[in-house]
């Protein structure tokens, strides 16, 4: 039995806590897109996604993700979550909404929506 798209998304999100950039990148299709919507340019392709994730882990101890709500319809999974960005003993909570498209067990589009001002207020941007 194959994993549901919700399970695939939850597995991807859980890898933030163990700092597994390679495992996270492998969740994407070769030409997958990781789009932090408030940013100007998404990461396109597994290699670009891996480099961006590795850069994140240079500054963060880990990110603990709490999924508040999740729903799926076909290839699309929508979620609402709280991401706890942890750097040493500092915790920075960021509310996030997400739309993810998963095809044949791989993420092809991952879009995070969050408030840029909140990111700045937390000292993360």
N, C-alpha and C positions, 0 to 999 in steps of 0.2 A: 504494500500500500504506500502510495507516495504522500509526501507531506502536503498539507493544505497551504495555500498562499499566505494565510495568516500565520501559520507555523513558520514558514520561510522568513517572513518579515520579523517575527519575534526572535528567531535564531540570530538573524543579522543584528538586530538591536542589542541582543545579549552580549555580543562580541565586543562592544564598547567597554564593558566592565573588565574584560580580561586583556584588553589592549592588543587584540589580534587583527592588525591591519591586513595582513595577508589573507586570513580567513574571511574578513569582511569583503575584500576586493573579489575574492573567488565567488561570492554570492551574486555577483553581477555577470550579465552577459558580456562577451568580449567588447561590444560596442555600447555598453550600458552608460546611462547618464545619471550622475549624482548632482542634483540641483538644489543649492541653498538659495531659495528664491529671492531673498533680499539682496544677495550678492549679484554682481553684474554678470558673471560668467560661470556656467556649470562646468563640472569636470566631465569629460567625455572619454570613454574607453577605460577598461580595467586598469591599465598602467597609470593613467592620470589619476584615477580614483585612489589607487594604492599610494602614490606619492603624496597626495593630499592627506590621506589618513595618517601616514607616517609622520607628516609635519604636525598634525594635531597632537599626536602622542609625544612630541618633543616638549609640549607645553602643559600637557594634562597628565595627572596621575591615572585618571580613568573617567568614564562617564557612566553613571548609573541611570538607567532608563526605567521610568514607571509608565506603563501603558495604562491610560485612564479609560479609553474607549477604542474599540476596533470593530470594523465592519468590512465585509468584502462582497464584491459582485463581479463574478467572472475573473478576469485578469487583474482587477483593481482592488487594492486594500487601502482603506482610509483609517487613519488613527489619530488620536489625540494623546499627547504624552507630556510628561515633565522630565526633562533631561537635567540631571545633577552633574554639572561639570566640576570635577574635583581636581584641585591643584594643591598638593600638600594637604594642609588642614582646612583649606578654603573650599566652601561649597557654593556653587553659583547655579541657582535653579532657573531654567529657561522653559517656559511653556512652548510647545511645538505642535503644529498640525502637519499631517503628512499625507501625501497621495503617492502610492507605489504601484507600478504595473509590473507584474511577474508573468513571464511566459516560459513554459517548459522548465519550471523550477529555478529560473534565473531572473534577477531584477534587471529590467530594461530601463525603467525610469524610477528614480527615487527623488521626490520633491519635498523638501522641508520648508514650511512657512512659519516664520517667527518675527518678532518685532526687533528691528535693528536698534532702536533706542534702548530696549531692555538689554541687549548684548553690550552696548556701550556703557550703560549704567552698572553692569556687572563687571566691567573692566576687561571684557573679552574681545573688544573690537575697536 
